[in-house]
Amino acid sequence: MINNNQDQTEAPWCIFRSISSGYQMCIARTKTRGEIERHYKSLRQLMPNAQLTIVFTTEDLRREEQSDLTQYPNDRK
């Protein structure tokens, strides 16, 4: 799995967790589909009621995320 210090462009596969109405958080990011599927399976066992989604991010999504961060810089945590 990719740590937070590595470039996200190297890891396009993500697992998003729905945290409230309309909000999602990327909780895992990996380089390969197989790796993300194994991680998803483990998370399903640990959090059976969580709403999880596997997503392949594209350059367009990363640009959109960056523009959101520049528009709302105080929302970063």
C-alpha positions as a LaTeX table, in Angstrom:
\begin{tabular}{lrrr}
\hline
Residue & $x$ (\AA) & $y$ (\AA) & $z$ (\AA) \\
\hline
Met1 & 0.00 & 0.00 & 0.00 \\
Ile2 & 1.14 & 3.55 & $-0.72$ \\
Asn3 & 2.05 & 5.80 & 2.20 \\
Asn4 & 1.05 & 9.45 & 2.31 \\
Asn5 & 4.52 & 10.67 & 1.34 \\
Gln6 & 4.55 & 8.96 & $-2.07$ \\
Asp7 & 3.25 & 10.59 & $-5.21$ \\
Gln8 & $-0.42$ & 9.70 & $-5.69$ \\
Thr9 & 0.04 & 9.58 & $-9.46$ \\
Glu10 & 1.92 & 6.31 & $-8.89$ \\
Ala11 & $-1.10$ & 4.72 & $-7.21$ \\
Pro12 & $-4.31$ & 5.13 & $-9.22$ \\
Trp13 & $-6.40$ & 2.49 & $-7.38$ \\
Cys14 & $-8.34$ & 3.77 & $-4.34$ \\
Ile15 & $-10.85$ & 2.52 & $-1.82$ \\
Phe16 & $-13.35$ & 5.18 & $-0.82$ \\
Arg17 & $-15.46$ & 4.93 & 2.31 \\
Ser18 & $-18.76$ & 6.79 & 2.56 \\
Ile19 & $-18.53$ & 8.71 & 5.82 \\
Ser20 & $-21.79$ & 10.68 & 5.67 \\
Ser21 & $-24.42$ & 11.80 & 3.25 \\
Gly22 & $-22.57$ & 12.86 & 0.12 \\
Tyr23 & $-19.06$ & 12.66 & 1.60 \\
Gln24 & $-16.41$ & 10.05 & 0.87 \\
Met25 & $-12.84$ & 9.58 & 2.03 \\
Cys26 & $-10.02$ & 7.74 & 0.30 \\
Ile27 & $-8.85$ & 5.24 & 2.91 \\
Ala28 & $-6.43$ & 3.20 & 0.79 \\
Arg29 & $-4.42$ & 3.73 & $-2.39$ \\
Thr30 & $-2.36$ & 1.15 & $-4.30$ \\
Lys31 & $-0.59$ & 0.67 & $-7.60$ \\
Thr32 & $-2.34$ & $-2.50$ & $-8.76$ \\
Arg33 & $-5.89$ & $-3.77$ & $-9.00$ \\
Gly34 & $-5.02$ & $-7.08$ & $-7.35$ \\
Glu35 & $-3.49$ & $-5.32$ & $-4.38$ \\
Ile36 & $-6.53$ & $-3.06$ & $-3.91$ \\
Glu37 & $-8.90$ & $-6.03$ & $-4.18$ \\
Arg38 & $-7.00$ & $-7.91$ & $-1.45$ \\
His39 & $-7.07$ & $-4.81$ & 0.75 \\
Tyr40 & $-10.81$ & $-4.38$ & 0.05 \\
Lys41 & $-11.45$ & $-7.97$ & 1.12 \\
Ser42 & $-9.59$ & $-7.39$ & 4.39 \\
Leu43 & $-11.46$ & $-4.16$ & 5.06 \\
Arg44 & $-14.78$ & $-5.91$ & 4.38 \\
Gln45 & $-13.95$ & $-8.42$ & 7.14 \\
Leu46 & $-12.92$ & $-5.65$ & 9.56 \\
Met47 & $-15.79$ & $-3.29$ & 8.71 \\
Pro48 & $-18.69$ & $-5.38$ & 7.36 \\
Asn49 & $-21.21$ & $-2.52$ & 7.53 \\
Ala50 & $-19.01$ & 0.13 & 5.91 \\
Gln51 & $-19.88$ & 1.40 & 2.44 \\
Leu52 & $-16.68$ & 0.86 & 0.46 \\
Thr53 & $-16.04$ & 1.50 & $-3.23$ \\
Ile54 & $-13.01$ & 0.65 & $-5.37$ \\
Val55 & $-12.13$ & 3.45 & $-7.81$ \\
Phe56 & $-9.50$ & 3.84 & $-10.51$ \\
Thr57 & $-8.55$ & 7.52 & $-10.39$ \\
Thr58 & $-7.57$ & 9.40 & $-13.51$ \\
Glu59 & $-5.50$ & 12.49 & $-14.10$ \\
Asp60 & $-8.72$ & 14.50 & $-14.43$ \\
Leu61 & $-9.88$ & 13.44 & $-10.96$ \\
Arg62 & $-6.51$ & 14.32 & $-9.45$ \\
Arg63 & $-6.68$ & 17.77 & $-11.05$ \\
Glu64 & $-10.18$ & 18.23 & $-9.65$ \\
Glu65 & $-9.01$ & 17.22 & $-6.17$ \\
Gln66 & $-6.15$ & 19.72 & $-6.40$ \\
Ser67 & $-8.48$ & 22.52 & $-7.48$ \\
Asp68 & $-10.79$ & 21.70 & $-4.54$ \\
Leu69 & $-7.83$ & 22.01 & $-2.18$ \\
Thr70 & $-6.86$ & 25.38 & $-3.60$ \\
Gln71 & $-10.46$ & 26.63 & $-3.46$ \\
Tyr72 & $-11.02$ & 25.43 & 0.11 \\
Pro73 & $-7.56$ & 25.37 & 1.76 \\
Asn74 & $-8.98$ & 25.43 & 5.30 \\
Asp75 & $-10.85$ & 22.16 & 4.73 \\
Arg76 & $-7.62$ & 20.12 & 4.68 \\
Lys77 & $-7.05$ & 17.87 & 7.66 \\
\hline
\end{tabular}
